Amino acid sequence: MNPQAVAANSARAPIAPSRASSVSPATLDDSGKLLLRVAIGVLVLLHGIFKISAGVGFVSAMLVKAGLPGGLAYLVYVGEIVAPLLMIAGFWTRAAAGVVVINMLAAFGLVHMADLFAMTKQGGWALELQGLYLFGALAVVLLGAGRFSLGGLRGRWN
């Protein structure tokens, strides 16, 4: 091999990065966190909005049937209204997502145990939607809010 050819090849200027690759990995990371927490927050919030208009009678009846005080049903508003709004805003995000996780575990225990191992006619898990809420919120607990949030990167609960 010609030493001059090797030297010429190694002396080339590096290829300039394209615009598509100029986005930093940290920005992509924070964008993904934003997308995840807003998507899960909005989807859970829609259930809470429904419960504002329909009431928590169904949840109260399920709690009483399980031997728990029916008044605990009002905690659904915390888990399906307050916590999702905090997740969307990115304020106390990990704690809010933790509340959604607890809310979903309660829903699994009170309402969905019969379907825990059930499949749909299309071959999917019967609790896909509830599983998405549960595991999406758990991912937000683990990942935090990212910098695109009211709490920012440094917040203790973000």
N, C-alpha and C positions, 0 to 999 in steps of 0.2 A: 504494500500500500504506500502511496506517495505521501510523505510527511507534510508537504506543502498543501495538499488537498485536505488532509485532516485538519490542519491549522486553519485553512480557509473556512471549512464547514463549522468549526467550533467558534469562530470569531463572528458569526452572523448575529445580527440583532435578534432578540427574541420576538416572536410574533406578538403583535399587539392584541390584547384581549378584545373580543367582540362585545358589543353592547349587551348581548344576552348573558354573557358570563360576568358582567361587571357588577351584578348584584351579589353582595357579600353573603356567605353562608349564614351569618348571624341574622341578616335581614330576612332571608328565606325561613329560618327557624322561627323568628318572631311572627312572620306572616302566617305560618302554619298554625302557631298557637292561637293567633287571633281568629283564624278561620274555624278552628276546632271549638274554641270556647263560645264564639258567637253562634255557631250552628247548633251546638248542644243547648246553649242557653235559650235560643229562640224556640226550638222544638219543645223543650220542657215548659217554657213560659206559655205556649199555646194551650197546653193541658191545664195550667193554672188559671188562665183566662176563662176557659170553659167552666172550671169549678167555681169561679166567682159568680157566674150566671146560673149554674145548675145547683150550687150548694154542695156541701160535703156530707149530705145524708148517707150516700152510699158508703163512703169511707167510714163514717161513724158506725153504721150498721155492721161493717166488717170487723171493726175494732171490738165492738160489744160481743159479737159472735166469737171472737178470739179471747174473750175474757178481759179485755182492756177497757179503760174508760173511753166512752164515745167522744168526750171533749178533746181528746188528742187529735181528732180529725182536723181541727183547725191548724195544726202544724203543717198540714198539706200546703197551706198558703205560704208558709215560710219556704218549704221545699220546692214549690212550683211557681212562686211569684218572686219573692225576695231574693232567694239564692240565684235563680237564673238572671235576674236583672243585675246583680253584682257581678256575675260571670261575664255578662255581655259588656259591662262597663270596665271590667278588669280591675275591680277594687275588692280586696279581701278574697281574691279569686280562688286560692286553694281551699280556704275554709268554706266558701260558697259551694264549690264543686263537691266538697266533702258532704255538705248537707244534701246535695242532690243524690250522691251515692247512698246515703242513709235512707233518703226518701224512696229510692228505687228498691233498696233491699227490703224495706217495709212493704212496698207494693208487691214484690215477688212473694214475700211471706204471707201476706193477707189475701191477695187476689189471684196470683198466678202459679201457685204451687202445683196445681193439677196439670198445667201445661209445661212444666219445667223440662220435661224430656219429650215433649210432643213435637211432631213435625207437621208442616202444612202439606197440602196436596201437591204443591210445586217442589217439595223437597227441602224447604227452608225450615229453620227453627220457628216454632210457633210464637216465641217471644223475641223475635228479631228486634223489633222496635224498642222494647224495654231493655234488651241487652245492649243496644246501641247507646241508649241514655246512660245506663249503668257504667259501661266500660269507657264511653266517651268522657263522662264526668270523672271517672277514676284516672284517665289519662291526663286530664286537666289538673287534678290534684298532684300528680307526679311531675308534670311539666311546668306548671305555673302559667302566669299570664303573658309573659314576654314584655317587651318594651312598648308595644302598642296598646297601652292600658292606662287607666287613671292612676293605678298604684305604681306603675313603672317597674323596673327591674329590681330595685332595692327594697321594695316593700316586704315586710316580714311574712305576710300572708299571700304574697303574689308569687 
